Amino acid sequence: MKRIFLFIMFSSMIAAQTSGTLLEIKYAGSRQLETEKFNPVPMNVAQSKKSAGLAILYSMILPGMGELYAGDYGSGIYFTAADAALWGVYAGYSIYGKWKEDDYKAFAVSNGGITTDGKDDSYYASIGIYMNIEEYNRIQELNRSFAYVYDTGTHYWKWNNNEDRRKYRELWKSSEQAYNNLRFAIGALILNRIISAINAARLVAIHNRNLNESLGWNISFEVVNNTDLPSTFKLNLIKSF
């Protein structure tokens, strides 16, 4: 009986030691995993200054992009929208002007007897004023503008009646007006870029001024594990100028 009692006590001691060893191993493993999980994580929230020259360049390429670069697209979006609208106007006038140009040339071929080969803009303007080439050349000779006299073989025209000449003149004027409006569209596109560039440079100046007044911080945190003490968090704040 005594031997049985001693055997049970010996077995219990071995089991307790084994269990304690397993708990120590498990705790050490858990602590190691915790340390690996909370490695220091740096966070840099400092900002850098921006270039006014780049902002101007971006706005000259596409209005609004300079404002986007400066960090304030709230006003830049209007310049981008205006640029898109102006390009639409430019395309519309260009298409309409070409359409009317084809119309007045076709009308002059059918009703004025002209040929379109080798004719310049001055010729198409003149045939809408005079009924025929003889009348035109006579006026130029009276004014002693002999350099402007047309060759009757290559630049011949003669309207059937004055009404046809007036119809042609209206078609020609519509085309010319559309082409003249292209110049205004181009001017507006250039002006939109200039205003956007000025605004972008202003926003960059504000950004850089605010940056000088604000604080830049480097933030990091880590978990410090001590063998004999509980684990602690460590937060590092570094101010940059």
C-alpha positions in Angstrom: 0.0 0.0 0.0 2.8 2.3 0.9 4.6 1.6 -2.4 1.4 2.4 -4.3 1.0 5.8 -2.5 4.7 6.7 -3.3 4.2 5.8 -7.0 1.1 8.1 -7.3 2.9 11.0 -5.7 5.9 10.6 -8.1 3.6 10.4 -11.1 1.8 13.6 -10.0 5.0 15.5 -9.6 6.2 14.5 -13.1 2.8 15.6 -14.6 2.9 18.9 -12.8 6.5 19.6 -14.1 5.5 18.6 -17.6 2.4 20.8 -17.5 4.4 23.8 -16.2 7.0 23.4 -18.9 4.2 23.3 -21.6 2.6 26.5 -20.2 6.0 28.3 -20.2 6.6 27.2 -23.8 3.1 28.4 -24.8 3.5 31.7 -23.0 6.9 32.3 -24.5 5.5 31.6 -28.0 2.6 33.8 -27.5 4.8 36.7 -26.3 7.1 36.2 -29.3 4.1 36.4 -31.7 2.9 39.6 -29.9 6.2 41.2 -30.3 6.3 40.4 -34.0 2.8 41.8 -34.5 3.6 45.2 -33.0 6.8 46.2 -34.8 7.4 50.0 -34.8 5.3 51.6 -37.6 6.5 55.0 -38.8 4.0 57.6 -40.0 5.2 60.7 -41.7 2.6 63.4 -42.1 4.9 66.2 -43.0 4.2 67.9 -46.4 6.6 69.4 -48.9 6.5 72.7 -50.7 5.1 73.0 -54.2 6.4 74.8 -57.3 4.5 77.7 -58.7 6.3 77.1 -62.0 4.9 73.6 -62.3 1.4 74.8 -61.4 1.6 77.4 -64.2 2.8 74.8 -66.7 0.0 72.4 -65.8 -2.6 75.1 -66.1 -1.3 76.2 -69.5 -1.5 72.6 -70.7 -5.0 72.0 -69.3 -6.7 74.6 -67.2 -7.6 73.3 -63.7 -4.6 70.9 -63.5 -2.5 73.6 -61.8 -5.2 74.0 -59.1 -5.3 70.2 -58.7 -1.5 70.2 -58.2 -1.8 73.0 -55.7 -4.3 70.8 -53.7 -7.4 72.9 -54.4 -9.4 71.6 -57.4 -12.6 73.3 -56.1 -11.9 76.3 -58.3 -9.9 74.4 -60.9 -12.9 72.3 -62.0 -14.5 75.5 -63.4 -11.5 76.2 -65.6 -11.5 72.6 -66.8 -15.2 72.7 -67.6 -14.8 76.1 -69.4 -11.9 74.7 -71.5 -14.1 71.7 -72.6 -17.0 74.0 -73.5 -14.7 76.3 -75.5 -13.3 73.4 -77.4 -16.8 72.4 -78.2 -17.6 75.9 -79.5 -14.4 75.9 -81.6 -15.3 72.6 -83.2 -18.9 73.7 -83.8 -17.9 76.9 -85.6 -15.2 75.1 -87.6 -17.7 72.5 -88.8 -20.4 75.1 -89.6 -17.9 77.3 -91.4 -16.7 74.5 -93.6 -20.3 73.4 -94.3 -21.2 76.9 -95.5 -18.0 77.2 -97.5 -18.9 74.0 -99.4 -22.4 75.4 -100.0 -21.3 78.8 -101.4 -18.7 77.2 -103.7 -21.2 74.7 -105.0 -23.7 77.5 -105.5 -21.2 79.6 -107.5 -20.3 76.7 -109.7 -24.0 76.0 -110.5 -25.1 79.7 -110.9 -22.0 81.7 -111.6 -20.2 79.4 -114.0 -16.9 79.4 -111.9 -14.3 76.7 -111.5 -12.8 76.2 -108.0 -9.2 75.2 -109.1 -6.6 77.7 -108.0 -9.0 80.2 -106.5 -8.1 82.2 -103.3 -10.2 83.8 -100.6 -10.1 87.2 -102.4 -11.6 85.8 -105.5 -14.6 84.3 -103.6 -15.1 87.6 -101.9 -15.0 89.5 -105.2 -17.5 87.4 -107.1 -20.1 88.2 -104.4 -19.8 91.9 -105.1 -19.7 92.1 -108.9 -22.1 90.5 -111.4 -19.4 89.3 -113.8 -15.6 89.4 -114.4 -15.9 92.2 -117.0 -17.5 94.5 -114.5 -14.8 93.7 -111.9 -11.9 94.1 -114.3 -13.3 97.5 -115.5 -13.4 98.8 -112.0 -9.9 97.7 -111.3 -8.6 99.3 -114.5 -10.4 102.6 -113.7 -8.7 102.5 -110.2 -5.4 101.7 -111.9 -5.2 98.5 -109.8 -3.8 96.5 -112.7 -2.3 93.8 -110.4 -5.8 92.8 -109.3 -7.2 92.3 -112.8 -8.3 88.7 -113.3 -7.6 86.5 -116.3 -11.0 85.9 -118.0 -10.0 82.4 -119.0 -9.1 81.1 -115.6 -11.2 83.3 -113.3 -14.4 83.7 -115.3 -17.8 84.2 -113.6 -21.2 85.6 -114.6 -24.3 85.5 -112.4 -27.6 84.7 -114.0 -29.3 87.5 -112.1 -28.7 89.8 -109.1 -30.8 87.6 -106.8 -28.3 84.7 -107.3 -25.4 87.0 -106.5 -27.1 88.1 -103.3 -27.8 84.5 -102.3 -24.2 83.6 -102.8 -23.1 86.6 -100.8 -25.2 85.5 -97.8 -23.7 82.0 -97.9 -20.2 83.4 -98.1 -20.9 85.8 -95.2 -22.2 83.0 -93.0 -19.0 81.0 -93.6 -16.8 83.9 -93.0 -18.6 84.8 -89.8 -18.2 81.3 -88.5 -14.4 81.4 -89.2 -14.1 84.8 -87.6 -15.8 83.4 -84.5 -13.0 80.8 -84.3 -10.6 83.6 -83.4 -12.7 84.5 -80.5 -12.8 80.9 -79.3 -9.1 80.6 -79.6 -8.7 83.9 -77.7 -11.0 82.6 -75.0 -9.0 79.4 -74.7 -5.8 81.3 -74.2 -7.4 83.7 -71.7 -8.8 80.8 -69.7 -5.3 79.3 -69.4 -3.8 82.5 -68.3 -6.4 83.1 -65.6 -6.1 79.4 -64.4 -2.3 79.7 -64.3 -2.5 82.9 -62.1 -5.0 81.2 -59.8 -2.9 78.1 -59.5 0.2 80.1 -58.7 -1.8 82.0 -56.0 -3.0 78.7 -54.5 0.6 77.3 -54.4 1.7 80.4 -52.6 -1.1 79.9 -50.0 -0.2 76.3 -49.7 3.5 77.0 -49.1 2.7 79.8 -46.6 0.4 77.6 -44.6 3.1 74.9 -44.7 5.6 77.2 -43.1 3.1 78.0 -40.3 2.1 74.4 -39.7 4.0 71.6 -37.9 5.3 68.5 -39.5 5.4 65.3 -37.3 7.0 61.9 -37.6 4.8 59.5 -35.5 5.8 56.0 -34.6 4.7 53.4 -32.0 6.0 50.1 -30.7 5.4 47.5 -28.1 8.1 47.1 -25.5 8.2 43.6 -24.0 9.9 43.0 -20.7 10.6 39.6 -19.2 9.6 40.5 -15.7 7.1 43.3 -16.4 3.9 43.6 -18.4 4.2 44.7 -22.0 3.9 48.4 -22.7 3.2 50.7 -25.7 5.7 53.4 -26.7 4.6 56.4 -28.8 7.3 58.6 -30.5 6.5 62.1 -31.7 9.2 64.0 -33.6 8.5 67.6 -34.9 10.1 68.7 -38.1 10.7 72.2 -39.4 
